[in-house]
Amino acid sequence: MDRRTAHTAALLAAGAVMGSLAVALPSAATNAVTGPQPRQADALTWRSCATKAYPRLECSEVAVPLDHARPDGRKITIALSRVRHTDPAFQGPLLVNPGGPGASGLHLAGYVAAALPAKVSAQYDVIGFDPRGVGASAPALTCRPGHFAPVRRDPVPRTVSDESAQLVRARAFARDCGRKYPDLLPHLSTVNAAKDMDLIRAALRAERISYFGYSYGTYLGAVYARQFPHRVRRAVLDSVVDPDGVWYEDNLGQDLAFDARHKAFAAWVARHHATYRLGNDPAGVEAAWYAVRESVRRAPAGGKVGPGELEDTFLPGGYDNRYWPRLANAFAAYALHGRTQPLLDAYEALGAVDSKGENGYSVYTAVECRDAPWPRSWPAWRADNTAIHAKAPFFTWSNAWYNAPCAFWPVPSLGPVDVANTALPPVLLFQATDDAATPYEGAVTMHRKLHGSRLVVERGGGNHGVSLSGNACLDRYLTDYLSTGTLPPAAPGDAADAFCAARPEPEPPAAQAAAGGKSGGEAGAERTGGAPHGMHGLGHPGLGL
């Protein structure tokens, strides 16, 4: 659900059956969690792939069956990374996943190992991986290069012609993906990614693994646990997908939640009128933003930022409020002075989609379209998105077109996995109350389904991916659990088991001058990461993925 694989997010839509491509498929179109069990994998060979940030990072790869029902058939490669344990009190492997689907997880191993207290990370082999189709795994998908090249048509359809052009674009993406990868698309799903994880476990020679997943990675972890509960030692799920909404309903829920976060951004800008000079009325600031949107619709800023690109640029602010100062600076510079460079710089840093983003979106679409049913009647998408846009105009149509290829996907959809589980050790869940990418209700649902789990809530927080992001209260629960298995006491029913206060909102950097700050977007331009992978998706927003 990461669409801006925000560069991490996703939403949805549905459509009239306008034709699909035939692709050779397995005989059963079910998302079953039964079938042949993974066999012993070959031993791994590790080599240094150190970076300046992560000097101890090592890399390897494991071969897995393309079709797990045919373990002796064609193999594909899953890329792995590792930060090795240094403490004799070894607690086994900790597999980590940043979300997506479609986000690379190789650098996440370095991030988690560095962000955890040294005495905790020293007890684990922290293992990152690129799921099938992603990044350094082979083959890697890129269905339609240039799909997000600027300037795109306004996401909000004002005419029949507007809608028809968007449908042509969505259908072209599905068509090109089917023609390019007819052998792969039937096997790109969360269930298969989870089976790959168990082959990673086997290759690590581990009887059990611990797991730490953000965003979409929470659903991946829950699906793995459903298939292999006896292989789970500990599991942490941060910013939790609603397993009952996979994926169409979850995406519709995002539309409303991201609009609320956009309003929160406008309110923050209004509170800092002394810096940004856009007024102290949140509704007035929001109106000024929509005036900017209309301006770039008529004449794209710098010939590059139209309304779709503007939404792509500001969506990361819905994932993490640490983007707000930079976004407010670009907003004010353009709205008050017509200066385009800060906006162009923000777009290039936060909204533009490079080759990694194209790969991430290709896998995102392939997995979500395959995982669960999507409407195949376009009038259904039109009705749903028109109704939601009336209440939540910031993101709705942009997200609909992002997911629209699923209306024409050349591979039939499977059914979502029932992740309810009574066979697991207790799982630790983290959730912010105002998270837009994975709204709060989803965490409550997952908490109910995972027997014995504990839910720790960041009260009043709106960021996505809240642990290891500077909240000491949350991180204490995390480190206690990973160190010793200690959990907060269980509360009655489905209620949250513990609460932490949200971190304070950011302050405008002192360097940002009133009414737009420095030229070129220099003020407040530090990146706390990349929006989850460059488009709408579900991922950790602070990792620069």
GIWOLIN-V187778 format. One line per field, one symbol per residue. ss: DSSP state (~ for helix, > for strand, _ for the rest). Layout:
# GIWOLIN-V187778
ss: ???
This chain:
# GIWOLIN-V187778
ss: _>>___________________________________________>>_________>>>>>>>>_________>>>>>>>>>_________>>>>>_>>_____~~~~~~~~~~__~~~~___>>>>>>_______>_____________________~~~~~~~~~~~~~~~~~~~~~____~~~__~~~~~~~~~~~~~~_____>>>>>>_~~~~~~~~~~~~_~~~>>>>>>>_________~~~~~~~~~~~~~~~~~~~~~~~~_~~~~_____~~~~~~~~~~~~~~~~~__>___>_~~~~~~~~~~~~~_~~~~~~~~~~~~~~~~~___~~~~~~~~~~~___~~~~~~~~~~~~~~~~~______~~~~~~~~~~~~~~____~~~~~~~~~~~~~____________>______>>>>>_______~~~~~~~~~~>___>>>>>>____________~~~~~~~~~~~~~_____________>>>>_________________~~~______________>>>>______
